[in-house]
Amino acid sequence: MLITTTHSIQGAEIAEYYGIVTGEAILGANLFKDFFAGIRDIVGGRSAAYEEELRKARDVAIDEMALEAEALGANAVLGVDLDYETIQVGGGGNMLMVSASGTAARVAW
């Protein structure tokens, strides 16, 4: 499955469009990660825990989107857009949400 942010593929013809496909992932960051990320925010630096959670969420969202496209008969997803959000939940915790969307298509090489 070819996944790209571009709307066309050099040297290839789009044989058929199947429509918009999406994938979403919402992952919780546990209390200890939240605590240590807060300390990092105060003293500066990067939060490896949050970066890892974002990577996981992005991969899950893209994989779900690709599976939806494959079920339609597509061999590519074009014009992919990734959106990131933080959702606050009760008790002061946070959840990370990543959504991926694009256009499922069959590409002829």
Backbone as numpy.savetxt, mean C-alpha at the origin, in Angstrom:
# Nx Ny Nz CAx CAy CAz Cx Cy Cz
2.85 -10.33 -12.23 1.99 -9.15 -12.23 2.89 -7.92 -12.23
2.73 -7.10 -13.26 3.46 -5.84 -13.34 2.66 -4.78 -12.60
3.30 -4.10 -11.67 2.64 -3.04 -10.90 3.47 -1.78 -11.08
2.83 -0.72 -11.57 3.56 0.50 -11.87 2.72 1.74 -11.55
3.40 2.82 -11.25 2.71 4.09 -11.01 2.43 4.83 -12.30
3.02 4.38 -13.40 2.80 5.04 -14.69 1.49 4.56 -15.32
0.99 5.33 -16.26 -0.28 4.99 -16.90 -0.10 4.25 -18.21
1.14 4.10 -18.65 1.44 3.33 -19.85 2.77 2.62 -19.61
3.04 1.65 -20.49 4.28 0.88 -20.39 4.98 0.97 -21.72
6.19 1.50 -21.68 6.95 1.69 -22.91 7.12 0.36 -23.64
6.80 0.36 -24.92 6.97 -0.83 -25.74 5.86 -1.86 -25.61
4.82 -1.54 -24.85 3.72 -2.49 -24.67 2.40 -1.82 -25.03
1.47 -2.63 -25.44 0.14 -2.14 -25.79 -0.84 -2.61 -24.71
-1.72 -1.72 -24.30 -2.75 -2.10 -23.34 -3.87 -2.77 -24.14
-4.01 -4.08 -23.96 -4.99 -4.84 -24.74 -6.40 -4.70 -24.18
-6.50 -4.57 -22.84 -7.81 -4.47 -22.21 -7.69 -3.87 -20.82
-8.65 -3.03 -20.48 -8.75 -2.47 -19.13 -9.86 -3.20 -18.38
-9.63 -3.49 -17.11 -10.62 -4.20 -16.31 -11.24 -3.31 -15.23
-10.70 -2.14 -15.02 -11.27 -1.23 -14.03 -10.37 -1.05 -12.82
-10.89 -0.32 -11.87 -10.13 0.03 -10.66 -10.07 -1.16 -9.72
-8.88 -1.38 -9.17 -8.69 -2.40 -8.14 -8.06 -1.72 -6.93
-8.35 -2.26 -5.75 -7.85 -1.65 -4.52 -7.36 -2.71 -3.55
-6.57 -2.26 -2.62 -6.12 -3.09 -1.51 -5.93 -2.20 -0.31
-6.31 -2.68 0.84 -6.17 -1.90 2.06 -5.51 -2.74 3.14
-4.80 -2.07 4.02 -4.21 -2.74 5.17 -4.26 -1.79 6.35
-4.72 -2.30 7.46 -4.72 -1.53 8.70 -3.98 -2.38 9.72
-2.87 -1.85 10.20 -2.05 -2.58 11.17 -1.91 -1.76 12.44
-1.99 -2.43 13.55 -1.81 -1.75 14.82 -0.35 -1.72 15.21
0.06 -0.62 15.78 1.41 -0.52 16.36 1.22 -0.68 17.86
1.91 -1.64 18.45 1.64 -1.93 19.85 2.13 -0.83 20.79
1.76 -0.94 22.03 2.03 0.09 23.03 3.51 0.39 23.16
4.37 -0.64 23.16 5.80 -0.40 23.33 6.38 0.33 22.12
5.96 -0.02 20.93 6.43 0.69 19.75 5.99 2.14 19.80
4.72 2.38 20.21 4.23 3.76 20.35 5.08 4.53 21.35
5.39 3.90 22.47 6.17 4.56 23.52 7.56 4.92 23.01
8.26 3.96 22.41 9.62 4.23 21.94 9.63 5.19 20.76
8.62 5.14 19.92 8.52 6.10 18.81 8.35 7.50 19.37
7.57 7.63 20.45 7.39 8.93 21.09 8.70 9.47 21.63
9.51 8.62 22.21 10.83 9.04 22.71 11.69 9.50 21.54
11.68 8.77 20.45 12.45 9.15 19.27 12.00 10.52 18.76
10.69 10.75 18.78 10.18 12.04 18.32 10.71 13.17 19.19
10.85 12.92 20.47 11.32 13.96 21.39 12.81 14.23 21.17
13.62 13.17 21.06 15.07 13.34 20.96 15.55 13.38 19.51
14.68 13.16 18.58 15.07 13.17 17.17 15.43 11.79 16.68
15.58 11.64 15.40 15.93 10.35 14.81 14.74 9.70 14.15
14.99 8.53 13.63 13.95 7.79 12.91 13.36 6.72 13.81
12.12 6.39 13.55 11.46 5.33 14.29 11.43 4.07 13.43
12.37 3.17 13.68 12.46 1.94 12.90 11.22 1.09 13.05
10.60 1.11 14.23 9.40 0.31 14.46 8.27 0.77 13.54
8.04 2.08 13.46 6.99 2.58 12.60 7.33 2.37 11.13
8.59 2.55 10.76 8.98 2.33 9.37 8.70 0.90 8.95
8.98 -0.05 9.83 8.73 -1.45 9.53 7.23 -1.72 9.40
6.42 -1.15 10.29 4.97 -1.32 10.21 4.43 -0.73 8.90
4.95 0.43 8.50 4.51 1.03 7.24 4.87 0.15 6.05
6.07 -0.43 6.07 6.48 -1.33 4.99 5.54 -2.54 4.91
5.23 -3.12 6.07 4.33 -4.28 6.10 2.96 -3.91 5.55
2.42 -2.79 6.01 1.09 -2.36 5.56 1.09 -2.09 4.06
2.13 -1.43 3.55 2.21 -1.16 2.12 2.24 -2.46 1.32
3.05 -3.42 1.76 3.16 -4.70 1.04 1.83 -5.45 1.04
1.12 -5.45 2.17 -0.18 -6.12 2.25 -1.18 -5.45 1.30
-1.23 -4.12 1.30 -2.17 -3.39 0.44 -1.88 -3.67 -1.04
-0.62 -3.64 -1.43 -0.25 -3.90 -2.83 -0.57 -5.34 -3.21
-0.27 -6.29 -2.31 -0.57 -7.70 -2.60 -2.07 -7.92 -2.78
-2.90 -7.30 -1.92 -4.36 -7.44 -2.06 -4.84 -6.86 -3.39
-4.29 -5.71 -3.76 -4.67 -5.07 -5.02 -4.30 -5.98 -6.20
-3.10 -6.56 -6.16 -2.64 -7.45 -7.23 -3.51 -8.70 -7.32
-3.92 -9.26 -6.18 -4.79 -10.43 -6.19 -6.15 -10.12 -6.81
-6.67 -8.94 -6.50 -7.95 -8.52 -7.09 -7.81 -8.38 -8.61
-6.70 -7.81 -9.06 -6.46 -7.65 -10.49 -6.31 -9.00 -11.18
-5.58 -9.89 -10.55 -5.37 -11.23 -11.12 -6.69 -11.98 -11.26
-7.58 -11.82 -10.28 -8.89 -12.49 -10.33 -9.73 -11.99 -11.51
-9.45 -10.78 -11.97 -10.16 -10.22 -13.12 -9.55 -10.65 -14.45
-8.36 -11.27 -14.41 -7.67 -11.69 -15.62 -6.58 -10.73 -16.06
-6.26 -9.76 -15.23 -5.23 -8.77 -15.57 -3.83 -9.34 -15.35
-2.87 -8.77 -16.08 -1.47 -9.11 -15.84 -0.66 -7.87 -15.45
-1.38 -6.75 -15.20 -0.71 -5.52 -14.79 -1.70 -4.63 -14.03
-1.14 -3.78 -13.18 -1.92 -2.73 -12.53 -1.20 -1.43 -12.81
-1.89 -0.50 -13.45 -1.30 0.76 -13.90 -1.78 1.92 -13.03
-0.98 2.98 -13.01 -1.37 4.20 -12.31 -1.58 4.00 -10.82
-0.75 3.18 -10.21 -0.93 2.85 -8.79 -0.68 4.08 -7.92
-1.57 4.27 -6.96 -1.47 5.35 -5.98 -1.51 4.74 -4.59
-0.59 5.18 -3.74 -0.55 4.71 -2.35 -0.90 5.87 -1.43
-1.78 5.61 -0.48 -2.16 6.61 0.51 -1.90 6.06 1.90
-1.38 6.91 2.78 -1.06 6.54 4.14 -1.85 7.40 5.11
-2.40 6.77 6.14 -3.15 7.50 7.16 -2.85 6.89 8.53
-2.93 7.72 9.55 -2.86 7.25 10.93 -4.24 7.39 11.53
-4.73 6.32 12.12 -6.04 6.33 12.74 -5.86 6.21 14.24
-6.42 7.14 14.98 -6.36 7.07 16.43 -7.53 6.23 16.93
-7.22 5.33 17.84 -8.25 4.47 18.41 -8.33 4.73 19.90
-9.34 4.20 20.53 -9.53 4.40 21.97 -8.31 3.99 22.77
-8.12 4.66 23.88 -6.97 4.35 24.74 -5.69 5.03 24.30
-5.77 5.92 23.33 -4.59 6.66 22.90 -3.71 5.93 21.91
-4.13 4.76 21.43 -3.32 4.01 20.48 -3.51 4.51 19.06
-2.64 4.06 18.20 -2.71 4.41 16.79 -2.74 3.16 15.94
-3.37 3.28 14.80 -3.31 2.22 13.80 -2.84 2.87 12.51
-2.15 2.10 11.71 -1.62 2.59 10.44 -2.46 2.02 9.30
-2.91 2.88 8.42 -3.71 2.43 7.29 -3.01 2.81 5.99
-2.89 1.84 5.12 -2.35 2.08 3.78 -3.36 1.57 2.78
-3.65 2.39 1.79 -4.53 1.93 0.72 -3.78 2.07 -0.60
-3.98 1.09 -1.46 -3.37 1.07 -2.79 -4.50 0.96 -3.80
-4.43 1.74 -4.86 -5.43 1.64 -5.92 -4.75 1.84 -7.27
-5.34 1.24 -8.28 -4.80 1.37 -9.63 -5.79 0.79 -10.61
-5.40 0.76 -11.87 -6.25 0.23 -12.94 -5.72 -1.11 -13.39
-6.56 -2.13 -13.27 -6.19 -3.47 -13.73 -6.26 -3.50 -15.25
-5.26 -4.11 -15.85 -5.21 -4.16 -17.31 -4.50 -5.43 -17.78
-4.77 -5.79 -19.04 -4.00 -6.86 -19.68 -3.08 -6.20 -20.68
-1.79 -6.41 -20.48 -0.77 -5.82 -21.33 -0.29 -6.84 -22.34
-0.21 -6.43 -23.60 0.30 -7.28 -24.66 1.73 -6.83 -24.98
2.66 -7.74 -24.89 4.07 -7.40 -25.17 4.32 -7.67 -26.60
